[in-house]
Structures are given as structure tokens and as C-alpha cells.
Amino acid sequence: LEIQRRLAKKDSFYLSYVADICNNLAVLLKDTNRMEEAEACFREAMESYRRLADTNPTAFEPNLAAIFYNLGSFAYKRGNQDDSKLYLKEALSLFEKFPHLAEYAQDCRDRLAELQDA
């Protein structure tokens, strides 16, 4: 991760690698109950994908949607339903742009419905 961060400072080509590594590391940290570190990694992945999506939405908005989905699930696990709803709505709005991601959009709708019923 540190190597990719250094490379990304010199060439934005490497920013997608930073985002991917951060997302994967965040999942690992979450699964090992290191929640603060996991949240920091999810947020770094989100910010990286936002920057990438600003310049190439078609290529990177699906990844950004996945990060929002992960953050929504993470917020729910931490007991923050309001943040969970916000992230899931962000994920849904992006997933809906891509017909081939319809099943992920439906999963977001289902989770949002569960949160409304809770």
C-alpha cells in the first residue's frame, strides 16, 4: 500500500491500486474487529475512487458504488443506521446507472427496505 501511495503521488495511474488495496484491507480489518482502522481504509478507498470517477465515471463509478455499499454495511454493523442509509442510497444511485449491475442495485433496495422496517 505504501509503495502504491508513493507511486500515485507521482502518477494518478496508480490511484486505482491504492483504492483497491484500501478496500481489501478495510474488509480484512473489519473482519478482525479493528473498526477504526477499517473505517479509515474504507474512507481512503472512497476518496480515491471519487477522484478517479471524476475523470472517468464509466470506469470507476461501479467501484465507487461498491465502496459506498461496503461503507453502508460497515455503518450498519457499527449501529449507525442513519449513515448506513446515506451510503446505501449513494451506492444505489450509482448502481442504477449501469444495467449490468441491476442485481447490486436490487440488493441496495432490499437493505434500505430492511432499514426502514427496523
N, C-alpha and C positions, 0 to 999 in steps of 0.2 A: 504494500500500500504506500509506504513512504517513497519508494522509488517511482511509482506511478504519479504520486503527487508532485514530486520534483519535475518529472518529465512534462506533466500537464501545465506547470507554470511556464514552461518554455514553448510548448506546442499543445494547443487545445485538442488535438487528435487523441491524446491520452486521457482526456477527461472522462470519456465513457468507461475506460478501465477503472478509474477511480470510483465512479458511481457503482459499477458492478461489484467491485471488491467491497465497498462500503455496505451495500445492500446484503451481500452474502455474510459479511462479518456481523452485521446487525442481527441477522437471523440466528447465527451461532451464539452471539452474546445473549440474545433474548432467551434462547433455549437453555442457556446455562445460568439464567436468572441474574444477569449483570445488566439490569434495566437501564441505568443512567448511560452506560457506555453504548448500549444498543440504540437508545434514542438518539444519541449524538451521531452515530453512524448512519442511522436512517435519515436524519436531517441533512447530513453531508451528501448522501446519495441523492436526496430530493433536490438540493440546491444545484448539484452538478447536472442532474437531468433537466432541471429548469433552464439552465444556461444552454445546454445542448438543444433543447426543444425550441428555444427562442430562435435559433439559427436554422434548425432542420426539424420542424414539427412532425412531419410524416415518419421520420426515422426514430424520433425519441419520445414522442408523446405516449406511445404504448408503454415504454419503460417508466415514464413519469407516472402514468396511471397505476402501474404495478406498485410503485413506491408509495403512492397515496393509499392504495389498498392495504399494503403492509402496515403503514402508519395507522390506518383506521383499526386494523385488527390489534395492533400493539396498544393503542389508546384504550380499546375496549378491555383488553386483558389487564390493564392498569386501573380499570374502574372509571375511566373518563369517557362517559357516553357522549358528551357534547363534542369533544374533539373527534371521537370515533365517527360521529355523523358527518362532521365537516370534511374529514379526509375521505370518507366513503363517497360523499357527494362529488368531491373533486375527481375521484377515480372514475365514478360513473360518467361524469360529463366527458371525460377523455375516452373511456372505453366505447361510448356510444358513437364516437366519430369514425370508428373502424368496424365495419360489418363483420370482419373475420374474428373480432373479439367479443361477439354478442354473448357468448356464454359467461364471460367475465362481467359484462355489464349486468346480466341477469343475477349473478351471484351478489353483486353490489346491491341491487334492488332487494334481493331476499334478506340480506343482512340489515339493510336500512329498515325494512318492514319489521324485522325482529326487534330492532332498537325502538321503533315506535310502539310496539306492543309491550315492551319491558317497563 
